[in-house]
Amino acid sequence: MGQQRAAIAARDGGCIIPGCTIPARWTEVHHIIPAGKGGPTNVDNGTNLCWFHHHTIDTNGWQIRMINGRPQVRGPLLWDPTQTWRPAREGFLLIPAELNHPSVGSNP
């Protein structure tokens, strides 16, 4: 399991929920398809989530899927009204509504 965790950490970098900045060393591995539902315990079915997101993933509206060995996330309706699947941890630390805010990209 140590090698699998290291591989997942290298791929995901940390918690994959947008805006969460918890690094990989403080995350837990989440089974995308639960083991109790036949999901395997391997790198292609695991992803990094912080403690909070791991323990609320079934109730917080976030969805996770794996496409070609890379996790994708879809946010709750209030976060993303378009319900778009997005590659995890690829350059979006802001919620979509913040992207058009005048303070984004400006210096304080």
C-alpha positions in Angstrom: 0.0 0.0 0.0 2.9 2.4 0.6 3.9 2.3 -3.1 0.3 2.9 -4.2 0.0 5.8 -1.8 3.2 7.3 -3.1 2.0 6.9 -6.7 -1.3 8.6 -5.9 0.4 11.4 -4.1 2.7 12.0 -7.0 -0.2 12.1 -9.4 -2.7 14.1 -7.3 -0.3 16.4 -5.4 -2.8 16.8 -2.5 -6.6 17.0 -1.9 -8.2 17.1 -5.4 -11.2 19.2 -4.4 -10.8 22.7 -6.0 -9.7 25.3 -3.6 -8.4 22.9 -1.0 -4.7 23.3 -0.4 -4.1 20.3 1.9 -0.8 18.7 0.7 -0.5 15.0 -0.1 1.2 14.1 3.2 -1.9 15.2 5.1 -4.5 13.5 2.9 -6.2 10.1 3.0 -6.7 7.8 0.0 -10.3 7.6 -1.1 -11.7 4.7 -3.1 -13.6 6.2 -6.0 -15.6 3.0 -6.3 -16.0 1.8 -2.7 -14.3 -1.5 -1.8 -17.7 -2.6 -0.4 -19.2 -2.2 -3.9 -16.4 -4.1 -5.6 -14.0 -1.3 -6.2 -10.3 -2.5 -6.3 -7.6 -1.2 -4.0 -5.3 0.1 -6.7 -3.9 3.4 -8.0 -6.6 3.7 -10.7 -9.3 3.6 -8.1 -7.7 5.8 -5.5 -7.4 9.6 -5.1 -6.2 12.0 -2.4 -8.7 13.8 -0.2 -8.1 15.8 2.9 -9.8 14.5 6.1 -12.8 16.9 5.7 -13.5 16.1 2.1 -13.0 12.4 2.6 -15.5 12.3 5.4 -18.1 14.4 3.7 -17.7 13.3 0.0 -21.0 11.4 0.1 -23.0 14.4 1.3 -21.2 17.5 0.1 -22.2 17.3 -3.6 -18.7 16.7 -5.1 -18.4 13.8 -7.5 -15.2 12.0 -8.5 -14.5 9.7 -11.5 -11.4 8.3 -13.1 -10.7 8.8 -16.8 -7.6 7.3 -18.4 -5.9 7.0 -15.0 -6.5 10.6 -13.9 -9.2 11.8 -11.5 -11.9 14.2 -12.5 -14.2 16.2 -10.3 -17.6 17.7 -10.7 -18.7 20.3 -8.1 -22.0 20.8 -6.4 -24.6 22.7 -8.4 -24.0 25.9 -6.4 -20.3 25.8 -7.1 -20.7 25.0 -10.8 -24.1 25.4 -12.4 -22.8 23.9 -15.6 -22.0 20.6 -13.8 -18.8 20.2 -15.9 -16.4 17.4 -15.2 -12.9 18.9 -14.7 -9.4 17.4 -14.4 -8.4 17.4 -10.8 -5.8 19.9 -9.5 -5.1 21.4 -12.9 -4.9 25.2 -12.3 -8.2 26.0 -10.7 -8.0 27.0 -7.1 -10.8 29.5 -7.4 -14.5 28.7 -7.7 -16.0 29.6 -11.1 -17.9 32.6 -9.7 -14.6 34.1 -8.4 -13.0 34.0 -11.9 -15.0 37.1 -13.0 -14.4 39.0 -9.7 -12.6 42.3 -10.2 -10.0 41.4 -7.5 -8.8 38.3 -9.3 -5.4 39.1 -10.8 -5.0 42.5 -9.1 -2.4 43.4 -6.6 -3.5 44.4 -3.1 
